[in-house]
Amino acid sequence: ARYGRESTVRLLEIAAALGDDAAVEAAYERFVAAAPPGTALEPAVAYAIAKALWNEDPVRADAIFSRFHPDGIRGRQALYFRAAIALRQGDLEKSKDLFAALAALPADPANIERRLVADQALLALARIRFESGDPSGAAETYRRVPDSSLLRADAMFEQSRAELAAGHARVALDLVDLFLVAYPLHDLTPRVRLLRAKTLLAVARQFTAVDQLEDGRQHQRREGQEQHCRLGVGRRA
């Protein structure tokens, strides 16, 4: 029986990876037929079914994913899918809350899979904030992705864009320069080089704006001094 369940789980996983919902349903029916009445779905089986359904039947998939405890088997992955489903359905607040809850779960450096899911949640949360018109909040979220993360390069590139959009051109420039040193051959490197050019222009504009502001202040001071002198002459007359 154990081997039968394991083969069913494997079939479900393969069908889910291929996006073959009919095969998922067939494997599920096979599992139900072979299991004694009242047998609960094993976590791996339930997860495979929900993962296969989340495109075609997101409501049912969310209901299945909601049964997983975050600290249980596939629990954090299930929470990630629930957030993704909410985002796809246009419920930004629910999606942000779920992604934030996932990112706030205790870190488990020894568990690479859990760590990766948490970092993916941070990226998703930052992207939502950026697209919602909050580049500063997005940049702050990107900063939470650890330097050791497998997604650090993506986070650095996207944080650079967010910093630039928030008006922090110098910070953005430092980030893109650091990226080019750390990841000279990364797939994102051509885009980072283009972003660097845009950032340099933004920095130049900021310096020009500062110079213009200083020129304006000096002009105001000169006018004030000249007016003071004219008033002094008038009083003496």
Salt bridges, closest charged atoms under 4 A:
GLU6 OE2 - ARG2 NH1 2.75
GLU13 OE1 - ARG10 NH1 2.73
GLU25 OE2 - ARG60 NH1 3.69
GLU42 OE2 - ARG5 NE 2.68
ASP62 OD1 - ARG82 NE 2.94
ASP62 OD2 - LYS94 NZ 3.93
ASP71 OD1 - ARG76 NH2 3.29
GLU93 OE2 - LYS96 NZ 3.39
GLU113 OE2 - ARG74 NH1 3.35
ASP119 OD2 - ARG115 NE 3.66
ASP147 OD1 - ARG152 NE 3.34
GLU158 OE2 - ARG127 NH2 2.73
GLU163 OE2 - ARG143 NH2 2.81
GLU163 OE1 - HIS168 ND1 2.86
ASP177 OD1 - ARG196 NE 2.45
GLU214 OE2 - ARG221 NH2 3.34
GLU223 OE2 - HIS219 NE2 2.99
